[in-house]
Amino acid sequence: MRDENDPELNGKYLGTISSDFVKICDTLKEASYQVRSRKFSDYPIFPISKVAQPIGQLLLDQQQAKTVWNYYITYVDEFVQRKLIKEDALEHFKSTYKDPDEYCCLFVVDEEFTSFLYIPYPND
């Protein structure tokens, strides 16, 4: 599992993710803020997939939101519990996690490919 923006990911997915993100970035930013302000976690993560997947809670359904991807919400603890991030790699993850006020941490899940992607929120 990679924690930096990946060229393979960028080439294959960035167009559809970017077009979705413009529509829903305010919702994701507010959800991230709520997770952090309510002290659930300092590390909110938004898993995205085109089909149903088990990580997190569904936040935005692709039909209702008129997006290519389904957007889920969770945080780093679930990734550790599911052993998607190993306990000994947790500090590395936290050290590379980008400022959640400026970047959205997506976890792209598509068939055999999974990767973290940090996408900047538009400037207000």
Accessible surface in RSA format (square Angstrom, percent):
REM  Atomic radii and reference values for relative SASA: ProtOr
REM  Chains: A
REM  Algorithm: Lee & Richards
REM  Probe-radius: 1.40
REM  Slices: 20
REM RES _ NUM      All-atoms   Total-Side   Main-Chain    Non-polar    All polar
REM                ABS   REL    ABS   REL    ABS   REL    ABS   REL    ABS   REL
RES MET A   1   117.18  60.7  34.66  22.9  82.52 196.5  39.89  33.9  77.29 102.4
RES ARG A   2   103.61  43.5  98.10  50.0   5.51  13.1  39.87  54.5  63.74  38.6
RES ASP A   3    29.05  20.4  25.42  25.3   3.64   8.6   7.12  16.8  21.93  21.9
RES GLU A   4    96.81  55.6  95.15  72.0   1.66   4.0  55.80 107.9  41.02  33.5
RES ASN A   5    61.49  42.4  40.10  38.7  21.39  51.5  13.87  33.4  47.62  46.0
RES ASP A   6    14.26  10.0  11.76  11.7   2.50   5.9   2.83   6.7  11.43  11.4
RES PRO A   7   111.96  81.6 100.31  91.4  11.64  42.3 104.28  86.1   7.68  47.7
RES GLU A   8    99.45  57.1  84.16  63.7  15.29  36.4  44.24  85.6  55.21  45.1
RES LEU A   9     0.06   0.0   0.06   0.0   0.00   0.0   0.06   0.0   0.00   0.0
RES ASN A  10    51.66  35.6  45.09  43.6   6.57  15.8  15.01  36.1  36.65  35.4
RES GLY A  11    70.90  87.4   0.00   N/A  70.90  87.4  40.32 110.6  30.58  68.5
RES LYS A  12   137.25  67.0 103.89  63.7  33.36  79.4  71.11  64.0  66.15  70.5
RES TYR A  13     5.86   2.7   5.35   3.0   0.51   1.3   5.24   3.9   0.62   0.8
RES LEU A  14    58.96  32.8  58.69  42.0   0.27   0.7  58.96  41.4   0.00   0.0
RES GLY A  15    57.72  71.2   0.00   N/A  57.72  71.2  43.33 118.9  14.39  32.2
RES THR A  16    50.99  36.3  48.68  49.3   2.31   5.5  48.67  65.4   2.32   3.5
RES ILE A  17     0.18   0.1   0.18   0.1   0.00   0.0   0.18   0.1   0.00   0.0
RES SER A  18    43.19  36.5  41.71  55.7   1.48   3.4  30.97  65.9  12.22  17.1
RES SER A  19    60.20  50.9  49.57  66.2  10.63  24.5  46.67  99.4  13.54  19.0
RES ASP A  20     0.51   0.4   0.51   0.5   0.00   0.0   0.00   0.0   0.51   0.5
RES PHE A  21     8.21   4.1   8.21   5.1   0.00   0.0   8.21   5.0   0.00   0.0
RES VAL A  22   116.49  76.7 100.86  91.3  15.63  37.7 101.57  88.3  14.92  40.5
RES LYS A  23   127.44  62.2  88.06  54.0  39.38  93.8  69.38  62.5  58.05  61.8
RES ILE A  24     9.23   5.3   8.55   6.4   0.68   1.6   9.23   6.6   0.00   0.0
RES CYS A  25     8.71   6.6   8.34   9.3   0.38   0.9   0.29   0.7   8.43   9.1
RES ASP A  26   114.11  79.9 107.36 106.9   6.75  16.0  37.90  89.2  76.21  76.0
RES THR A  27    61.18  43.5  53.88  54.6   7.30  17.4  28.91  38.8  32.27  48.8
RES LEU A  28     0.00   0.0   0.00   0.0   0.00   0.0   0.00   0.0   0.00   0.0
RES LYS A  29    61.84  30.2  61.81  37.9   0.04   0.1  42.72  38.4  19.13  20.4
RES GLU A  30    91.47  52.5  88.67  67.1   2.80   6.7  47.57  92.0  43.90  35.8
RES ALA A  31    14.17  13.0   7.64  11.8   6.53  14.9  13.54  19.1   0.63   1.7
RES SER A  32     2.10   1.8   2.10   2.8   0.00   0.0   0.83   1.8   1.27   1.8
RES TYR A  33   115.76  54.0 115.76  65.9   0.00   0.0  73.54  55.3  42.22  52.0
RES GLN A  34    55.09  30.8  55.02  40.2   0.07   0.2  24.53  52.2  30.57  23.2
RES VAL A  35    11.59   7.6  11.18  10.1   0.40   1.0  11.49  10.0   0.10   0.3
RES ARG A  36    37.44  15.7  33.14  16.9   4.30  10.2  15.44  21.1  22.00  13.3
RES SER A  37    51.70  43.7  22.98  30.7  28.72  66.2  27.21  57.9  24.49  34.3
RES ARG A  38   154.55  64.9 130.71  66.6  23.84  56.8  39.08  53.4 115.47  70.0
RES LYS A  39   174.34  85.1 146.39  89.8  27.95  66.6 102.07  91.9  72.27  77.0
RES PHE A  40   110.80  55.4  92.20  57.1  18.60  48.4  96.16  58.3  14.64  41.9
RES SER A  41    13.82  11.7   2.57   3.4  11.25  25.9  12.02  25.6   1.80   2.5
RES ASP A  42    92.97  65.1  86.18  85.8   6.78  16.0  17.27  40.7  75.69  75.5
RES TYR A  43    48.37  22.6  48.37  27.5   0.00   0.0  17.84  13.4  30.52  37.6
RES PRO A  44     1.54   1.1   1.07   1.0   0.47   1.7   1.07   0.9   0.47   2.9
RES ILE A  45     0.00   0.0   0.00   0.0   0.00   0.0   0.00   0.0   0.00   0.0
RES PHE A  46     1.58   0.8   1.58   1.0   0.00   0.0   1.58   1.0   0.00   0.0
RES PRO A  47     0.00   0.0   0.00   0.0   0.00   0.0   0.00   0.0   0.00   0.0
RES ILE A  48     0.00   0.0   0.00   0.0   0.00   0.0   0.00   0.0   0.00   0.0
RES SER A  49     0.73   0.6   0.73   1.0   0.00   0.0   0.73   1.5   0.00   0.0
RES LYS A  50    83.06  40.5  72.60  44.5  10.45  24.9  35.76  32.2  47.29  50.4
RES VAL A  51   112.02  73.7 107.28  97.1   4.74  11.4 112.02  97.3   0.00   0.0
RES ALA A  52    90.68  83.4  65.59 101.2  25.10  57.1  66.57  93.7  24.11  63.9
RES GLN A  53    23.42  13.1   7.76   5.7  15.66  37.3  13.95  29.7   9.47   7.2
RES PRO A  54    96.64  70.4  76.86  70.1  19.79  71.9  88.75  73.3   7.90  49.1
RES ILE A  55    15.26   8.7  15.26  11.4   0.00   0.0  15.26  11.0   0.00   0.0
RES GLY A  56    17.13  21.1   0.00   N/A  17.13  21.1   4.32  11.8  12.82  28.7
RES GLN A  57   134.88  75.4 133.00  97.2   1.88   4.5  46.71  99.4  88.17  66.9
RES LEU A  58    93.11  51.9  62.58  44.8  30.54  76.8  62.58  43.9  30.54  82.2
RES LEU A  59    59.31  33.0  35.70  25.5  23.61  59.4  37.04  26.0  22.27  59.9
RES LEU A  60    33.40  18.6  31.53  22.6   1.86   4.7  33.40  23.5   0.00   0.0
RES ASP A  61    39.16  27.4  36.48  36.3   2.68   6.3   8.05  19.0  31.11  31.0
RES GLN A  62    37.65  21.1  35.11  25.7   2.54   6.0   3.86   8.2  33.78  25.6
RES GLN A  63   141.10  78.9 126.57  92.5  14.53  34.6  57.38 122.1  83.71  63.5
RES GLN A  64   155.15  86.8 125.32  91.6  29.83  71.0  48.79 103.9 106.36  80.7
RES ALA A  65    25.46  23.4   3.71   5.7  21.76  49.5  15.44  21.7  10.02  26.5
RES LYS A  66   158.04  77.1 143.37  88.0  14.67  34.9 111.87 100.7  46.17  49.2
RES THR A  67    13.45   9.6   0.00   0.0  13.45  32.1   3.00   4.0  10.45  15.8
RES VAL A  68    59.16  38.9  51.56  46.7   7.60  18.3  57.71  50.1   1.45   3.9
RES TRP A  69     0.00   0.0   0.00   0.0   0.00   0.0   0.00   0.0   0.00   0.0
RES ASN A  70    10.52   7.3  10.52  10.2   0.00   0.0   0.82   2.0   9.70   9.4
RES TYR A  71     0.11   0.0   0.11   0.1   0.00   0.0   0.00   0.0   0.11   0.1
RES TYR A  72    15.32   7.2  15.32   8.7   0.00   0.0   8.72   6.6   6.59   8.1
RES ILE A  73    31.35  17.8  28.41  21.2   2.93   7.1  28.41  20.5   2.93   8.0
RES THR A  74     8.76   6.2   4.74   4.8   4.02   9.6   4.54   6.1   4.22   6.4
RES TYR A  75    64.76  30.2  64.76  36.8   0.00   0.0  31.45  23.6  33.31  41.1
RES VAL A  76     4.26   2.8   4.26   3.9   0.00   0.0   4.26   3.7   0.00   0.0
RES ASP A  77    69.73  48.8  66.22  65.9   3.51   8.3  18.64  43.9  51.09  51.0
RES GLU A  78    33.37  19.2  32.28  24.4   1.10   2.6  17.86  34.5  15.51  12.7
RES PHE A  79     0.00   0.0   0.00   0.0   0.00   0.0   0.00   0.0   0.00   0.0
RES VAL A  80    27.24  17.9  22.05  20.0   5.19  12.5  22.05  19.2   5.19  14.1
RES GLN A  81   138.38  77.4 111.50  81.5  26.88  64.0  46.51  99.0  91.87  69.7
RES ARG A  82   110.18  46.3  84.38  43.0  25.81  61.4  28.10  38.4  82.09  49.7
RES LYS A  83   164.41  80.2 145.82  89.5  18.58  44.2 101.69  91.5  62.71  66.8
RES LEU A  84    55.31  30.8  44.52  31.8  10.79  27.1  45.88  32.2   9.43  25.4
RES ILE A  85    11.10   6.3   7.55   5.6   3.55   8.6  10.76   7.7   0.34   0.9
RES LYS A  86   145.70  71.1 140.33  86.1   5.37  12.8  87.09  78.4  58.61  62.4
RES GLU A  87   128.06  73.5 112.92  85.4  15.14  36.0  61.33 118.6  66.73  54.5
RES ASP A  88   130.22  91.2  91.52  91.1  38.70  91.5  52.15 122.7  78.06  77.9
RES ALA A  89    39.44  36.3  36.03  55.6   3.41   7.8  39.19  55.2   0.26   0.7
RES LEU A  90    27.30  15.2  27.30  19.5   0.00   0.0  27.30  19.2   0.00   0.0
RES GLU A  91   122.46  70.3 119.51  90.4   2.95   7.0  68.04 131.6  54.43  44.4
RES HIS A  92   103.21  56.4  96.02  66.7   7.19  18.4  71.45  73.6  31.76  37.0
RES PHE A  93     6.62   3.3   6.37   3.9   0.25   0.7   6.57   4.0   0.05   0.1
RES LYS A  94    64.73  31.6  53.87  33.1  10.86  25.8  13.11  11.8  51.62  55.0
RES SER A  95    90.08  76.1  48.39  64.6  41.69  96.0  50.48 107.5  39.59  55.5
RES THR A  96    33.06  23.5  19.99  20.3  13.07  31.1  26.83  36.0   6.23   9.4
RES TYR A  97    25.72  12.0   6.77   3.9  18.95  49.3   5.01   3.8  20.72  25.5
RES LYS A  98    73.72  36.0  67.68  41.5   6.04  14.4  36.26  32.6  37.46  39.9
RES ASP A  99    67.19  47.1  53.61  53.4  13.58  32.1  31.12  73.2  36.07  36.0
RES PRO A 100    24.49  17.8  24.38  22.2   0.10   0.4  24.48  20.2   0.00   0.0
RES ASP A 101    76.69  53.7  71.90  71.6   4.79  11.3  22.01  51.8  54.69  54.5
RES GLU A 102   101.27  58.1  96.31  72.9   4.97  11.8  31.75  61.4  69.53  56.8
RES TYR A 103    66.22  30.9  63.24  36.0   2.98   7.8  20.42  15.3  45.80  56.5
RES CYS A 104     1.19   0.9   0.00   0.0   1.19   2.8   1.19   3.0   0.00   0.0
RES CYS A 105     2.33   1.8   0.84   0.9   1.49   3.5   0.84   2.1   1.49   1.6
RES LEU A 106     0.00   0.0   0.00   0.0   0.00   0.0   0.00   0.0   0.00   0.0
RES PHE A 107     2.59   1.3   2.59   1.6   0.00   0.0   2.59   1.6   0.00   0.0
RES VAL A 108     0.00   0.0   0.00   0.0   0.00   0.0   0.00   0.0   0.00   0.0
RES VAL A 109    28.26  18.6  26.62  24.1   1.64   4.0  26.62  23.1   1.64   4.5
RES ASP A 110    22.61  15.8  19.27  19.2   3.34   7.9   2.36   5.6  20.25  20.2
RES GLU A 111   158.16  90.8 117.71  89.1  40.45  96.3  51.69 100.0 106.47  86.9
RES GLU A 112   175.37 100.7 143.75 108.8  31.62  75.3  68.13 131.8 107.25  87.6
RES PHE A 113    25.84  12.9  23.26  14.4   2.58   6.7  25.78  15.6   0.05   0.2
RES THR A 114    49.20  35.0  43.03  43.6   6.16  14.7  23.88  32.1  25.31  38.3
RES SER A 115     0.00   0.0   0.00   0.0   0.00   0.0   0.00   0.0   0.00   0.0
RES PHE A 116     3.88   1.9   3.70   2.3   0.19   0.5   3.70   2.2   0.19   0.5
RES LEU A 117     2.42   1.3   2.42   1.7   0.00   0.0   2.42   1.7   0.00   0.0
RES TYR A 118     5.94   2.8   2.04   1.2   3.90  10.2   2.04   1.5   3.90   4.8
RES ILE A 119    17.62  10.0  16.98  12.6   0.65   1.6  17.62  12.7   0.00   0.0
RES PRO A 120    77.39  56.4  70.93  64.7   6.46  23.5  70.93  58.6   6.46  40.1
RES TYR A 121    13.52   6.3   3.59   2.0   9.93  25.8   3.12   2.3  10.40  12.8
RES PRO A 122    74.27  54.1  57.42  52.3  16.85  61.3  69.80  57.6   4.48  27.8
RES ASN A 123   150.45 103.8 119.64 115.6  30.81  74.2  33.22  80.0 117.23 113.3
RES ASP A 124   172.87 121.1  99.06  98.6  73.81 174.5  71.98 169.4 100.89 100.6
END  Absolute sums over single chains surface
CHAIN  1 A     7099.5       5788.4       1311.1       3813.3       3286.3
END  Absolute sums over all chains
TOTAL          7099.5       5788.4       1311.1       3813.3       3286.3
